[in-house]
């Protein structure tokens, strides 16, 4: 994978310097495949990070609910409505 990324970087450098190869050559096909592989890898990482962010948000919301319920004189129904709205917003794309 690292050699493909290096080839991709070299090809970009060559293109910037004015020596753009024919798109049908094997070198260009290798570079395109490396770029596609890198994009897939980055998209997978983004999905994993988004899942982790969702987990952390749920944890924070749960802790806020626990702490909020222990506060004397707090309006528990209002806190539950806010938490419910927050969860609905998080689920929206």
C-alpha positions in Angstrom: 0.0 0.0 0.0 2.8 2.4 0.9 4.5 1.9 -2.5 1.2 2.6 -4.3 0.8 5.8 -2.3 4.4 6.8 -3.1 3.7 6.1 -6.8 0.6 8.3 -6.6 2.6 11.1 -5.0 5.3 10.8 -7.7 2.7 10.9 -10.5 1.1 14.0 -9.0 4.5 15.6 -8.9 5.2 14.6 -12.5 1.8 16.0 -13.6 2.5 19.3 -11.9 5.9 19.5 -13.6 4.3 19.0 -17.0 4.9 15.4 -17.9 1.4 13.9 -17.7 1.4 10.3 -18.9 -1.2 8.8 -21.2 -4.3 7.7 -19.1 -4.2 4.2 -20.6 -0.7 3.3 -19.6 -0.3 0.7 -16.8 1.4 3.3 -14.6 -1.6 5.6 -14.7 -3.9 2.6 -14.0 -1.8 1.7 -10.9 -2.0 5.3 -9.7 -5.7 5.5 -10.1 -6.1 2.2 -8.2 -3.9 3.5 -5.4 -6.0 6.6 -5.2 -9.2 4.6 -5.1 -7.8 2.3 -2.4 -6.7 5.4 -0.4 -10.2 6.9 -0.7 -11.9 3.7 0.4 -9.5 3.5 3.4 -10.2 7.1 4.4 -14.0 6.6 4.1 -13.8 3.5 6.3 -11.9 5.6 8.9 -14.4 8.4 8.7 -17.3 5.9 9.4 -15.4 4.4 12.4 -14.8 7.9 13.7 -18.5 8.9 13.2 -19.5 5.8 15.2 -17.1 6.7 18.0 -18.5 10.2 18.1 -22.0 8.9 18.3 -21.0 6.6 21.2 -19.4 9.5 23.1 -22.4 11.8 22.5 -24.7 9.1 23.9 -22.4 8.6 26.9 -22.4 12.3 27.6 -26.2 12.6 27.2 -26.6 9.7 29.6 -24.3 11.1 32.2 -26.1 14.5 31.9 -29.4 12.8 32.5 -28.0 11.0 35.6 -26.5 14.1 37.0 -29.5 16.2 36.1 -31.9 13.7 37.9 -29.9 14.0 41.1 -30.2 17.8 41.2 -33.0 18.9 43.6 -35.8 21.0 42.1 -34.9 20.1 38.5 -37.6 19.7 35.9 -37.1 16.1 35.0 -39.7 16.1 32.2 -38.0 19.0 30.5 -34.6 17.3 30.7 -36.1 14.1 29.2 -37.6 16.1 26.3 -34.3 17.8 25.6 -32.5 14.4 25.7 -35.2 12.9 23.4 -34.9 15.8 20.9 -31.1 15.4 21.0 -31.3 11.7 20.2 -33.7 12.4 17.3 -31.4 15.0 15.9 -28.4 12.7 16.1 -30.3 10.0 14.2 -31.1 12.4 11.3 -28.7 12.2 8.3 
